[in-house]
Structure formats: structure tokens, C-alpha cells
Amino acid sequence: MATIKSVALQAGVSIASVSRVINGVVAREDTEDRVWKAVKDQGYQTNSAARALKVRKSEQICLSFDDISNPAYASMTRGVGQVISGSDYRLVLSSAFSSVEEIIKHLESMGRGFADGLIISPIYSDPRITQLLSKLKIPVVLVGSLPRGVSVDNVWVDSAAGIEIAIQHLRNNGRQSIGLINGPTTTNPGRKRRAGFKVAIEQNGLNFSEENIIQAAAFSIDAGYSAAKDFKDFSKFDAMLCSNDQIAAGFMKYCNEVGISIPIDLAVVGIDNTDLGSIIRPSLTSIDLHAEKRGAIAAQLMLDRLQNPERPIQKIVVDPTLVIRETSGKL
């Protein structure tokens, strides 16, 4: 009788490697090929392996993000998980894609039976990513801006509209000199939030200047703090928009250390409205991009697509809102 040990011996890998492969965890392509060949040759069956071999389904949906430690992605995961939990599918998380090459490698693995569907929110744009998404033989739901040439279900939020709401709120509170601490412009969010900031500033009758944009190295607390520390002189500003709540938290930490009073000296607005915004003090005004709602919509689109592969492509737009807390008080 075939055993997991005999499969491992034939494939020339460890028992742990066999277990990972038959349970749907991504492994090297040559390892997966050897394991599945040994499984088939020996007739080895477990519940998951048997279903995969007989019906060519993994009964898994993969959720792919840049960094699951980001509170916005954690909220989105919660929304996806709540919907998927009521189905016959398992949710598998895949994250920490720090480069285009890592996303490409991940998308290539999707074509080897790792999952029956992919929900993805890539922060990088690249023709190779677009090509791979277009060629995937499994359903895809993309959360975020849809690249040209990709015809998949899509959930999108207009962050630029949220920035416009935030700038108008700051202007109504008497703020005249507004800066932006932005994330990397090599990413889709970094580019779009910079462009949205420029448009919103000009639409509100203020002068746009490149000098009013401070560049952070990442969308993280440490990066926000470091960008503020390197910039140092915030005396010309009376308000600061931050490209996400984490950058805002890092910026506020710097302000506390150097004696900048928030919101008396500087108003601060973040983006994402994560749980972090209600925890830090003073509590953070933030543009809510409704990550959990977008995750739930994406999951439902995926389940609908799996049930009805021929239905028309859907694109759903979620409107941003502004959650006003303590950091954006009147001047």
C-alpha cells in the first residue's frame, strides 16, 4: 500500500515536502512535478489529493497581497474570510511580495493547480503581470486598478476622490499649506495618491509644489518616521496628508518627539481608516477606502464566478468616505 513515505522516496524529497505539496502549499515547480508523479504512479490517496486528482480541483481560493501585516490588508482579509467561510472552499493567504519578480513567480504557480481561484491586489504594474493574469486558466478577481488588457472581475475604489474630500475638509478648517508624505511611486498606490493630491490641491485654489511632497521609502510606520526625520522642517505647513495610516503614525511619532502639536500646529489625515487610527493619540482622521467591504465583494464575485463561469465580467466601484477624528481640528 502506498504511503506518504513511499511517495517521498520515489520523488526524492522529504515527507514534509510531500505533505506541503498535496495540501496546496506552493513549492518549487520541479518538486511539485515529482511529488504529483509519485502520487499518481503509486495510487497514493488522501482526501485532498484524491479530490485534486479526480476532479482537478484544489478546493482552495488564494488571496494574494503585498504584505499581510499591513492593517488595510488585514481588514480586507477579514472581509474575504467571512464570505469564503460559508462556502466549500478553503482560503489560502499568500503575501510579502516585495518585487515584481515575486508576483510573477507567484502567478506562474497559479497555473499548476495550486488554487481554483485567485483574489489579488498587486501594488506593482508590469506588462508581464498583465500577461500572466490574462493567461490564467482559473477565475481571477482583482482588487484595485485594473490593468489594460486584463478582463477579470474587479473591485475598485477611487482613492483620488477620497483625497479630494480630505483636502476640502482641511480647507474648511482653515488649513492653507498642505503637504503630502507619500509612499513609493514605483507602486500603483504611490503614483495614484500623488496624482490625486496634485489635482485636489489645485481644485481647492492652492498652489501645488513638488517641494510639498515628502517621499517615504515604504508604506510603513518606520518609513513615515524616517521620512519626517530626514525632512525636519515642517514650519511652512499647517496640515499633512499621509499616504496611509501607518505613515501617519510614524509621522505623528516624530512630531511628538520634536514638540509639534497635533492638530494645533499641524493637522494630520491618513488613508485607509484602519484600526490604528482609533488607537493612536490623538485619534487619526482618515480616508476610509472600505477595505473589509471590498474584500467581501471580491470574495462574493469569486464564488459567483466559480459557480457560473460564463457570467459577464463585473466591475464594482466602492466610494471612499472621510472619518473625522481628533487630528484635523480647526486652525
Secondary structure, 3 states (H helix, E strand, C coil): CCCHHHHHHHHCCCHHHHHHHHCCCCCCHHHHHHHHHHHHHHCCCCHHHHHHHHHCCCCEEEEECCCCCCHHHHHHHHHHHHHHCCCCCEEEEECCCCCHHHHHHHHHHHCCCCCCEEEECCCCCCHHHHHHHHHCCCCEEEECCCCCCCCCEEEEECHHHHHHHHHHHHHHCCCCCEEEEECCCCCHHHHHHHHHHHHHHHHCCCCCCHHHEEECCCCCHHHHHHHHHHHCCCCCCCEEEECCHHHHHHHHHHHHHHCCCCCCCCEEEEECCCCHHHHCCCCCEEEECCHHHHHHHHHHHHHHHHHCCCCCCCEEEECCEEECCHHHCCC
